[in-house]
Amino acid sequence: QVQLVESGGGLVQAGGSLRLSCAASASGNIFSTYAMSWYRQAPRKQRELVATITNIGTTTYVDSVKGRFTISRDNAKNTVYLQMNSLEPEDTAVYYCNARVSVFVYWGQGIQVTVSS
């Protein structure tokens, strides 16, 4: 069982930045094998995949955040990050951390990000 705890959310004005962190309870050797992702869910919308970083460091992004968001990981700290720049009101959502390896999938509890116009 892996526990994921997100932090770093909050309220920011449009054009501002936030950095989300997700700390995993897994040991370092196991954490490094996980593909880590950030999802988000806005009110009355489906949850969407925002960014993924694989166990070998390959990153992918949804088109709407390309050039603005950066996902990274620190395996020594069992942590994945989402640096969010040039935030827009449309980025307002609950952001969820996700860990996946083989058939096992784990979710964090989610953290609110609100971008005011």
C-alpha positions in Angstrom: 0.0 0.0 0.0 1.3 3.5 -0.9 0.0 6.7 0.6 0.2 9.9 -1.4 0.0 13.3 0.2 -0.3 16.5 -1.9 0.7 19.9 -0.7 1.2 23.4 -2.2 -2.2 24.3 -3.5 -4.1 27.5 -2.7 -5.4 30.7 -4.2 -3.4 32.6 -6.8 -4.1 35.4 -9.2 -4.1 34.8 -13.0 -0.5 34.8 -14.3 0.9 33.6 -11.0 2.7 30.4 -10.1 2.3 27.5 -7.7 4.3 24.3 -7.1 2.4 21.2 -6.0 4.2 18.4 -4.2 3.2 14.8 -3.7 5.0 12.8 -1.1 4.8 9.0 -1.3 5.1 6.6 1.6 6.9 4.0 -0.5 10.6 3.4 0.0 12.9 5.0 -2.4 13.7 1.9 -4.4 10.0 1.2 -5.0 9.1 4.8 -5.7 11.5 5.0 -8.5 9.7 2.3 -10.4 6.4 4.1 -10.3 5.0 6.2 -13.1 3.7 9.4 -11.4 1.0 11.6 -12.7 -1.1 14.7 -11.9 -4.8 14.7 -12.6 -7.3 17.5 -12.0 -11.0 17.8 -11.8 -12.9 21.0 -12.2 -16.5 21.5 -11.0 -19.0 19.7 -13.2 -16.2 18.3 -15.3 -14.5 14.9 -15.6 -11.2 14.2 -14.1 -8.4 14.8 -16.7 -4.8 13.7 -16.9 -2.6 16.8 -16.7 1.0 15.4 -16.7 2.9 12.2 -16.3 6.5 11.3 -15.6 7.6 7.7 -16.1 10.1 5.8 -14.1 12.8 6.7 -16.6 11.9 10.4 -16.6 9.9 10.7 -19.8 7.3 13.4 -19.4 4.0 14.1 -21.2 1.4 16.9 -20.8 -2.1 17.7 -21.9 -2.1 20.3 -24.6 -3.7 23.0 -22.4 -0.7 23.1 -20.0 2.2 22.6 -22.4 4.8 25.3 -22.0 3.3 26.4 -18.6 3.5 23.3 -16.4 6.5 21.1 -15.6 6.4 17.7 -13.8 9.5 16.4 -12.1 10.4 13.9 -9.5 13.0 13.4 -6.8 13.4 9.7 -6.1 15.6 10.4 -3.1 12.8 12.3 -1.5 10.0 10.0 -2.8 8.3 13.1 -4.2 6.9 14.3 -7.4 6.3 18.0 -8.3 4.1 20.0 -10.6 5.4 23.5 -11.2 2.6 25.6 -12.6 3.4 28.9 -14.2 1.2 31.5 -16.0 -1.8 30.1 -14.3 -5.2 30.8 -15.8 -8.7 30.7 -14.2 -9.4 27.6 -16.3 -6.7 25.8 -14.3 -8.9 26.0 -11.2 -9.6 22.5 -10.0 -8.8 19.9 -7.4 -5.5 18.3 -8.3 -4.7 14.7 -7.6 -1.5 12.8 -7.4 -1.4 9.3 -9.0 1.1 6.5 -8.8 1.0 3.5 -11.0 3.1 0.4 -11.4 2.0 -2.8 -13.0 -1.7 -3.3 -12.0 -1.4 -1.2 -8.9 -2.8 2.4 -8.9 -2.8 4.8 -6.0 -4.4 8.2 -5.5 -3.8 11.1 -3.2 -6.7 12.9 -1.5 -6.5 15.9 -3.8 -5.7 19.5 -3.2 -7.5 22.6 -4.3 -6.0 25.1 -6.7 -8.0 28.3 -7.4 -6.9 30.9 -9.9 -8.7 34.2 -9.7 -9.1 36.5 -12.7 
